[in-house]
Amino acid sequence: MLTFIISHLDEMLIAISSIIAGASALAALTPTQKDDLFLMKVKKLIDILALNVGNAKPATA
């Protein structure tokens, strides 16, 4: 499984970024808050999968 992920990493990153870009465009084009709420849940899931727990941010100097 790890070899599959490594060999297809570029394709998976393109797919994930395309999904996020499309969802962001959809949220910007629709006036309702329901789709924005759905996208916030998707972003939260992506943050968890990326191990971005607690909204990790770089420290400012």
PDB file of N, CA, C and O in Angstrom, chain B, residues numbered from 101:
ATOM      1  N   MET B 101       0.826  -1.189   0.000  1.00  0.00           N
ATOM      2  CA  MET B 101       0.000   0.000   0.000  1.00  0.00           C
ATOM      3  C   MET B 101       0.868   1.249   0.000  1.00  0.00           C
ATOM      4  O   MET B 101       0.559   2.226  -0.682  1.00  0.00           O
ATOM      5  N   LEU B 102       1.947   1.218   0.760  1.00  0.00           N
ATOM      6  CA  LEU B 102       2.833   2.380   0.806  1.00  0.00           C
ATOM      7  C   LEU B 102       3.477   2.640  -0.551  1.00  0.00           C
ATOM      8  O   LEU B 102       3.647   3.793  -0.947  1.00  0.00           O
ATOM      9  N   THR B 103       3.830   1.588  -1.254  1.00  0.00           N
ATOM     10  CA  THR B 103       4.416   1.777  -2.589  1.00  0.00           C
ATOM     11  C   THR B 103       3.391   2.355  -3.547  1.00  0.00           C
ATOM     12  O   THR B 103       3.743   3.148  -4.421  1.00  0.00           O
ATOM     13  N   PHE B 104       2.128   1.972  -3.400  1.00  0.00           N
ATOM     14  CA  PHE B 104       1.081   2.538  -4.242  1.00  0.00           C
ATOM     15  C   PHE B 104       0.949   4.038  -3.988  1.00  0.00           C
ATOM     16  O   PHE B 104       0.858   4.829  -4.926  1.00  0.00           O
ATOM     17  N   ILE B 105       0.938   4.417  -2.719  1.00  0.00           N
ATOM     18  CA  ILE B 105       0.809   5.834  -2.359  1.00  0.00           C
ATOM     19  C   ILE B 105       1.996   6.625  -2.892  1.00  0.00           C
ATOM     20  O   ILE B 105       1.820   7.705  -3.455  1.00  0.00           O
ATOM     21  N   ILE B 106       3.181   6.106  -2.722  1.00  0.00           N
ATOM     22  CA  ILE B 106       4.370   6.811  -3.192  1.00  0.00           C
ATOM     23  C   ILE B 106       4.382   6.942  -4.706  1.00  0.00           C
ATOM     24  O   ILE B 106       4.742   7.991  -5.240  1.00  0.00           O
ATOM     25  N   SER B 107       3.991   5.887  -5.394  1.00  0.00           N
ATOM     26  CA  SER B 107       4.039   5.930  -6.856  1.00  0.00           C
ATOM     27  C   SER B 107       2.919   6.777  -7.458  1.00  0.00           C
ATOM     28  O   SER B 107       3.048   7.232  -8.594  1.00  0.00           O
ATOM     29  N   HIS B 108       1.833   7.001  -6.736  1.00  0.00           N
ATOM     30  CA  HIS B 108       0.716   7.791  -7.255  1.00  0.00           C
ATOM     31  C   HIS B 108       0.492   9.078  -6.466  1.00  0.00           C
ATOM     32  O   HIS B 108      -0.592   9.658  -6.525  1.00  0.00           O
ATOM     33  N   LEU B 109       1.486   9.520  -5.743  1.00  0.00           N
ATOM     34  CA  LEU B 109       1.335  10.697  -4.891  1.00  0.00           C
ATOM     35  C   LEU B 109       0.984  11.942  -5.702  1.00  0.00           C
ATOM     36  O   LEU B 109       0.097  12.700  -5.310  1.00  0.00           O
ATOM     37  N   ASP B 110       1.657  12.162  -6.814  1.00  0.00           N
ATOM     38  CA  ASP B 110       1.378  13.356  -7.610  1.00  0.00           C
ATOM     39  C   ASP B 110      -0.051  13.357  -8.141  1.00  0.00           C
ATOM     40  O   ASP B 110      -0.692  14.407  -8.177  1.00  0.00           O
ATOM     41  N   GLU B 111      -0.554  12.210  -8.550  1.00  0.00           N
ATOM     42  CA  GLU B 111      -1.925  12.125  -9.045  1.00  0.00           C
ATOM     43  C   GLU B 111      -2.937  12.356  -7.925  1.00  0.00           C
ATOM     44  O   GLU B 111      -3.969  12.990  -8.143  1.00  0.00           O
ATOM     45  N   MET B 112      -2.649  11.848  -6.735  1.00  0.00           N
ATOM     46  CA  MET B 112      -3.559  12.053  -5.615  1.00  0.00           C
ATOM     47  C   MET B 112      -3.579  13.518  -5.190  1.00  0.00           C
ATOM     48  O   MET B 112      -4.642  14.044  -4.860  1.00  0.00           O
ATOM     49  N   LEU B 113      -2.434  14.184  -5.192  1.00  0.00           N
ATOM     50  CA  LEU B 113      -2.396  15.599  -4.821  1.00  0.00           C
ATOM     51  C   LEU B 113      -3.161  16.454  -5.823  1.00  0.00           C
ATOM     52  O   LEU B 113      -3.846  17.402  -5.437  1.00  0.00           O
ATOM     53  N   ILE B 114      -3.047  16.124  -7.105  1.00  0.00           N
ATOM     54  CA  ILE B 114      -3.794  16.862  -8.129  1.00  0.00           C
ATOM     55  C   ILE B 114      -5.292  16.663  -7.928  1.00  0.00           C
ATOM     56  O   ILE B 114      -6.061  17.620  -8.020  1.00  0.00           O
ATOM     57  N   ALA B 115      -5.711  15.430  -7.656  1.00  0.00           N
ATOM     58  CA  ALA B 115      -7.133  15.155  -7.448  1.00  0.00           C
ATOM     59  C   ALA B 115      -7.669  15.881  -6.222  1.00  0.00           C
ATOM     60  O   ALA B 115      -8.745  16.478  -6.271  1.00  0.00           O
ATOM     61  N   ILE B 116      -6.928  15.833  -5.130  1.00  0.00           N
ATOM     62  CA  ILE B 116      -7.371  16.494  -3.893  1.00  0.00           C
ATOM     63  C   ILE B 116      -7.460  18.001  -4.077  1.00  0.00           C
ATOM     64  O   ILE B 116      -8.434  18.621  -3.649  1.00  0.00           O
ATOM     65  N   SER B 117      -6.451  18.598  -4.709  1.00  0.00           N
ATOM     66  CA  SER B 117      -6.480  20.051  -4.898  1.00  0.00           C
ATOM     67  C   SER B 117      -7.588  20.459  -5.869  1.00  0.00           C
ATOM     68  O   SER B 117      -8.162  21.539  -5.726  1.00  0.00           O
ATOM     69  N   SER B 118      -7.893  19.617  -6.848  1.00  0.00           N
ATOM     70  CA  SER B 118      -8.987  19.918  -7.775  1.00  0.00           C
ATOM     71  C   SER B 118     -10.330  19.873  -7.066  1.00  0.00           C
ATOM     72  O   SER B 118     -11.196  20.712  -7.316  1.00  0.00           O
ATOM     73  N   ILE B 119     -10.506  18.908  -6.191  1.00  0.00           N
ATOM     74  CA  ILE B 119     -11.753  18.814  -5.432  1.00  0.00           C
ATOM     75  C   ILE B 119     -11.929  20.031  -4.536  1.00  0.00           C
ATOM     76  O   ILE B 119     -13.020  20.595  -4.452  1.00  0.00           O
ATOM     77  N   ILE B 120     -10.862  20.431  -3.873  1.00  0.00           N
ATOM     78  CA  ILE B 120     -10.935  21.600  -2.985  1.00  0.00           C
ATOM     79  C   ILE B 120     -11.215  22.870  -3.784  1.00  0.00           C
ATOM     80  O   ILE B 120     -12.024  23.699  -3.367  1.00  0.00           O
ATOM     81  N   ALA B 121     -10.555  23.027  -4.924  1.00  0.00           N
ATOM     82  CA  ALA B 121     -10.775  24.215  -5.749  1.00  0.00           C
ATOM     83  C   ALA B 121     -12.209  24.259  -6.272  1.00  0.00           C
ATOM     84  O   ALA B 121     -12.833  25.320  -6.279  1.00  0.00           O
ATOM     85  N   GLY B 122     -12.727  23.130  -6.703  1.00  0.00           N
ATOM     86  CA  GLY B 122     -14.104  23.083  -7.194  1.00  0.00           C
ATOM     87  C   GLY B 122     -15.107  23.374  -6.099  1.00  0.00           C
ATOM     88  O   GLY B 122     -16.084  24.090  -6.321  1.00  0.00           O
ATOM     89  N   ALA B 123     -14.875  22.827  -4.925  1.00  0.00           N
ATOM     90  CA  ALA B 123     -15.784  23.078  -3.811  1.00  0.00           C
ATOM     91  C   ALA B 123     -15.736  24.541  -3.382  1.00  0.00           C
ATOM     92  O   ALA B 123     -16.766  25.113  -3.026  1.00  0.00           O
ATOM     93  N   SER B 124     -14.569  25.145  -3.412  1.00  0.00           N
ATOM     94  CA  SER B 124     -14.453  26.557  -3.054  1.00  0.00           C
ATOM     95  C   SER B 124     -15.173  27.438  -4.067  1.00  0.00           C
ATOM     96  O   SER B 124     -15.837  28.406  -3.696  1.00  0.00           O
ATOM     97  N   ALA B 125     -15.043  27.103  -5.339  1.00  0.00           N
ATOM     98  CA  ALA B 125     -15.746  27.864  -6.374  1.00  0.00           C
ATOM     99  C   ALA B 125     -17.255  27.727  -6.213  1.00  0.00           C
ATOM    100  O   ALA B 125     -17.985  28.707  -6.361  1.00  0.00           O
ATOM    101  N   LEU B 126     -17.726  26.529  -5.914  1.00  0.00           N
ATOM    102  CA  LEU B 126     -19.153  26.310  -5.709  1.00  0.00           C
ATOM    103  C   LEU B 126     -19.670  27.122  -4.526  1.00  0.00           C
ATOM    104  O   LEU B 126     -20.750  27.709  -4.597  1.00  0.00           O
ATOM    105  N   ALA B 127     -18.911  27.155  -3.453  1.00  0.00           N
ATOM    106  CA  ALA B 127     -19.333  27.919  -2.278  1.00  0.00           C
ATOM    107  C   ALA B 127     -19.365  29.418  -2.574  1.00  0.00           C
ATOM    108  O   ALA B 127     -20.221  30.140  -2.062  1.00  0.00           O
ATOM    109  N   ALA B 128     -18.438  29.874  -3.394  1.00  0.00           N
ATOM    110  CA  ALA B 128     -18.407  31.295  -3.727  1.00  0.00           C
ATOM    111  C   ALA B 128     -19.568  31.683  -4.644  1.00  0.00           C
ATOM    112  O   ALA B 128     -20.042  32.818  -4.600  1.00  0.00           O
ATOM    113  N   LEU B 129     -20.020  30.754  -5.461  1.00  0.00           N
ATOM    114  CA  LEU B 129     -21.081  31.060  -6.421  1.00  0.00           C
ATOM    115  C   LEU B 129     -22.478  30.922  -5.841  1.00  0.00           C
ATOM    116  O   LEU B 129     -23.426  31.483  -6.391  1.00  0.00           O
ATOM    117  N   THR B 130     -22.627  30.201  -4.761  1.00  0.00           N
ATOM    118  CA  THR B 130     -23.959  30.005  -4.188  1.00  0.00           C
ATOM    119  C   THR B 130     -24.140  30.889  -2.958  1.00  0.00           C
ATOM    120  O   THR B 130     -23.226  31.028  -2.146  1.00  0.00           O
ATOM    121  N   PRO B 131     -25.315  31.480  -2.826  1.00  0.00           N
ATOM    122  CA  PRO B 131     -25.533  32.432  -1.728  1.00  0.00           C
ATOM    123  C   PRO B 131     -25.900  31.800  -0.382  1.00  0.00           C
ATOM    124  O   PRO B 131     -25.999  32.513   0.616  1.00  0.00           O
ATOM    125  N   THR B 132     -26.100  30.499  -0.334  1.00  0.00           N
ATOM    126  CA  THR B 132     -26.569  29.896   0.913  1.00  0.00           C
ATOM    127  C   THR B 132     -25.414  29.570   1.846  1.00  0.00           C
ATOM    128  O   THR B 132     -24.264  29.462   1.421  1.00  0.00           O
ATOM    129  N   GLN B 133     -25.738  29.417   3.118  1.00  0.00           N
ATOM    130  CA  GLN B 133     -24.740  29.070   4.120  1.00  0.00           C
ATOM    131  C   GLN B 133     -24.591  27.566   4.280  1.00  0.00           C
ATOM    132  O   GLN B 133     -23.617  27.108   4.878  1.00  0.00           O
ATOM    133  N   LYS B 134     -25.549  26.774   3.751  1.00  0.00           N
ATOM    134  CA  LYS B 134     -25.491  25.324   3.900  1.00  0.00           C
ATOM    135  C   LYS B 134     -24.256  24.744   3.231  1.00  0.00           C
ATOM    136  O   LYS B 134     -23.578  23.893   3.807  1.00  0.00           O
ATOM    137  N   ASP B 135     -23.958  25.200   2.019  1.00  0.00           N
ATOM    138  CA  ASP B 135     -22.785  24.663   1.328  1.00  0.00           C
ATOM    139  C   ASP B 135     -21.501  25.114   2.013  1.00  0.00           C
ATOM    140  O   ASP B 135     -20.519  24.372   2.040  1.00  0.00           O
ATOM    141  N   ASP B 136     -21.502  26.315   2.562  1.00  0.00           N
ATOM    142  CA  ASP B 136     -20.322  26.777   3.289  1.00  0.00           C
ATOM    143  C   ASP B 136     -20.079  25.904   4.525  1.00  0.00           C
ATOM    144  O   ASP B 136     -18.932  25.609   4.861  1.00  0.00           O
ATOM    145  N   LEU B 137     -21.138  25.500   5.187  1.00  0.00           N
ATOM    146  CA  LEU B 137     -21.025  24.627   6.356  1.00  0.00           C
ATOM    147  C   LEU B 137     -20.454  23.268   5.943  1.00  0.00           C
ATOM    148  O   LEU B 137     -19.602  22.712   6.635  1.00  0.00           O
ATOM    149  N   PHE B 138     -20.926  22.742   4.818  1.00  0.00           N
ATOM    150  CA  PHE B 138     -20.413  21.468   4.317  1.00  0.00           C
ATOM    151  C   PHE B 138     -18.921  21.575   4.008  1.00  0.00           C
ATOM    152  O   PHE B 138     -18.155  20.670   4.339  1.00  0.00           O
ATOM    153  N   LEU B 139     -18.505  22.666   3.382  1.00  0.00           N
ATOM    154  CA  LEU B 139     -17.090  22.835   3.051  1.00  0.00           C
ATOM    155  C   LEU B 139     -16.226  22.991   4.292  1.00  0.00           C
ATOM    156  O   LEU B 139     -15.068  22.574   4.293  1.00  0.00           O
ATOM    157  N   MET B 140     -16.765  23.580   5.338  1.00  0.00           N
ATOM    158  CA  MET B 140     -16.008  23.681   6.580  1.00  0.00           C
ATOM    159  C   MET B 140     -15.775  22.291   7.167  1.00  0.00           C
ATOM    160  O   MET B 140     -14.711  22.022   7.726  1.00  0.00           O
ATOM    161  N   LYS B 141     -16.777  21.400   7.041  1.00  0.00           N
ATOM    162  CA  LYS B 141     -16.613  20.031   7.516  1.00  0.00           C
ATOM    163  C   LYS B 141     -15.562  19.296   6.684  1.00  0.00           C
ATOM    164  O   LYS B 141     -14.760  18.535   7.224  1.00  0.00           O
ATOM    165  N   VAL B 142     -15.569  19.527   5.370  1.00  0.00           N
ATOM    166  CA  VAL B 142     -14.576  18.900   4.497  1.00  0.00           C
ATOM    167  C   VAL B 142     -13.183  19.392   4.858  1.00  0.00           C
ATOM    168  O   VAL B 142     -12.243  18.599   4.911  1.00  0.00           O
ATOM    169  N   LYS B 143     -13.038  20.690   5.107  1.00  0.00           N
ATOM    170  CA  LYS B 143     -11.739  21.248   5.472  1.00  0.00           C
ATOM    171  C   LYS B 143     -11.264  20.664   6.800  1.00  0.00           C
ATOM    172  O   LYS B 143     -10.080  20.375   6.970  1.00  0.00           O
ATOM    173  N   LYS B 144     -12.182  20.494   7.727  1.00  0.00           N
ATOM    174  CA  LYS B 144     -11.820  19.908   9.019  1.00  0.00           C
ATOM    175  C   LYS B 144     -11.321  18.476   8.834  1.00  0.00           C
ATOM    176  O   LYS B 144     -10.348  18.071   9.470  1.00  0.00           O
ATOM    177  N   LEU B 145     -11.982  17.710   7.968  1.00  0.00           N
ATOM    178  CA  LEU B 145     -11.556  16.344   7.690  1.00  0.00           C
ATOM    179  C   LEU B 145     -10.169  16.329   7.057  1.00  0.00           C
ATOM    180  O   LEU B 145      -9.330  15.503   7.417  1.00  0.00           O
ATOM    181  N   ILE B 146      -9.925  17.235   6.119  1.00  0.00           N
ATOM    182  CA  ILE B 146      -8.611  17.310   5.471  1.00  0.00           C
ATOM    183  C   ILE B 146      -7.544  17.696   6.483  1.00  0.00           C
ATOM    184  O   ILE B 146      -6.435  17.164   6.443  1.00  0.00           O
ATOM    185  N   ASP B 147      -7.860  18.612   7.389  1.00  0.00           N
ATOM    186  CA  ASP B 147      -6.902  18.986   8.435  1.00  0.00           C
ATOM    187  C   ASP B 147      -6.568  17.802   9.326  1.00  0.00           C
ATOM    188  O   ASP B 147      -5.414  17.621   9.714  1.00  0.00           O
ATOM    189  N   ILE B 148      -7.563  17.002   9.651  1.00  0.00           N
ATOM    190  CA  ILE B 148      -7.313  15.826  10.486  1.00  0.00           C
ATOM    191  C   ILE B 148      -6.440  14.828   9.742  1.00  0.00           C
ATOM    192  O   ILE B 148      -5.496  14.279  10.310  1.00  0.00           O
ATOM    193  N   LEU B 149      -6.755  14.590   8.461  1.00  0.00           N
ATOM    194  CA  LEU B 149      -5.957  13.655   7.673  1.00  0.00           C
ATOM    195  C   LEU B 149      -4.525  14.147   7.492  1.00  0.00           C
ATOM    196  O   LEU B 149      -3.600  13.344   7.375  1.00  0.00           O
ATOM    197  N   ALA B 150      -4.343  15.456   7.469  1.00  0.00           N
ATOM    198  CA  ALA B 150      -3.010  16.033   7.315  1.00  0.00           C
ATOM    199  C   ALA B 150      -2.300  16.184   8.658  1.00  0.00           C
ATOM    200  O   ALA B 150      -1.197  16.726   8.728  1.00  0.00           O
ATOM    201  N   LEU B 151      -2.938  15.704   9.719  1.00  0.00           N
ATOM    202  CA  LEU B 151      -2.401  15.814  11.076  1.00  0.00           C
ATOM    203  C   LEU B 151      -2.189  17.264  11.487  1.00  0.00           C
ATOM    204  O   LEU B 151      -1.269  17.580  12.242  1.00  0.00           O
ATOM    205  N   ASN B 152      -3.035  18.124  10.991  1.00  0.00           N
ATOM    206  CA  ASN B 152      -2.997  19.545  11.332  1.00  0.00           C
ATOM    207  C   ASN B 152      -3.925  19.764  12.527  1.00  0.00           C
ATOM    208  O   ASN B 152      -4.949  20.440  12.420  1.00  0.00           O
ATOM    209  N   VAL B 153      -3.557  19.195  13.639  1.00  0.00           N
ATOM    210  CA  VAL B 153      -4.398  19.232  14.829  1.00  0.00           C
ATOM    211  C   VAL B 153      -4.230  20.571  15.539  1.00  0.00           C
ATOM    212  O   VAL B 153      -3.109  21.044  15.725  1.00  0.00           O
ATOM    213  N   GLY B 154      -5.320  21.168  15.926  1.00  0.00           N
ATOM    214  CA  GLY B 154      -5.277  22.441  16.640  1.00  0.00           C
ATOM    215  C   GLY B 154      -4.895  23.610  15.751  1.00  0.00           C
ATOM    216  O   GLY B 154      -4.356  24.604  16.236  1.00  0.00           O
ATOM    217  N   ASN B 155      -5.168  23.506  14.456  1.00  0.00           N
ATOM    218  CA  ASN B 155      -4.831  24.549  13.478  1.00  0.00           C
ATOM    219  C   ASN B 155      -3.373  24.973  13.634  1.00  0.00           C
ATOM    220  O   ASN B 155      -3.078  26.143  13.877  1.00  0.00           O
ATOM    221  N   ALA B 156      -2.489  24.032  13.495  1.00  0.00           N
ATOM    222  CA  ALA B 156      -1.062  24.303  13.630  1.00  0.00           C
ATOM    223  C   ALA B 156      -0.629  25.369  12.632  1.00  0.00           C
ATOM    224  O   ALA B 156      -0.934  25.290  11.442  1.00  0.00           O
ATOM    225  N   LYS B 157       0.077  26.349  13.132  1.00  0.00           N
ATOM    226  CA  LYS B 157       0.553  27.451  12.301  1.00  0.00           C
ATOM    227  C   LYS B 157       2.016  27.684  12.626  1.00  0.00           C
ATOM    228  O   LYS B 157       2.461  27.398  13.737  1.00  0.00           O
ATOM    229  N   PRO B 158       2.770  28.205  11.659  1.00  0.00           N
ATOM    230  CA  PRO B 158       4.174  28.495  11.962  1.00  0.00           C
ATOM    231  C   PRO B 158       4.286  29.617  12.994  1.00  0.00           C
ATOM    232  O   PRO B 158       3.478  30.545  13.009  1.00  0.00           O
ATOM    233  N   ALA B 159       5.273  29.519  13.833  1.00  0.00           N
ATOM    234  CA  ALA B 159       5.478  30.528  14.869  1.00  0.00           C
ATOM    235  C   ALA B 159       5.966  31.829  14.218  1.00  0.00           C
ATOM    236  O   ALA B 159       6.770  31.807  13.286  1.00  0.00           O
ATOM    237  N   THR B 160       5.471  32.946  14.720  1.00  0.00           N
ATOM    238  CA  THR B 160       5.924  34.240  14.213  1.00  0.00           C
ATOM    239  C   THR B 160       7.123  34.698  15.030  1.00  0.00           C
ATOM    240  O   THR B 160       7.215  34.456  16.234  1.00  0.00           O
ATOM    241  N   ALA B 161       8.021  35.354  14.352  1.00  0.00           N
ATOM    242  CA  ALA B 161       9.258  35.787  15.022  1.00  0.00           C
ATOM    243  C   ALA B 161       9.083  37.103  15.710  1.00  0.00           C
ATOM    244  O   ALA B 161      10.024  37.610  16.321  1.00  0.00           O
TER     245      ALA B 161
END
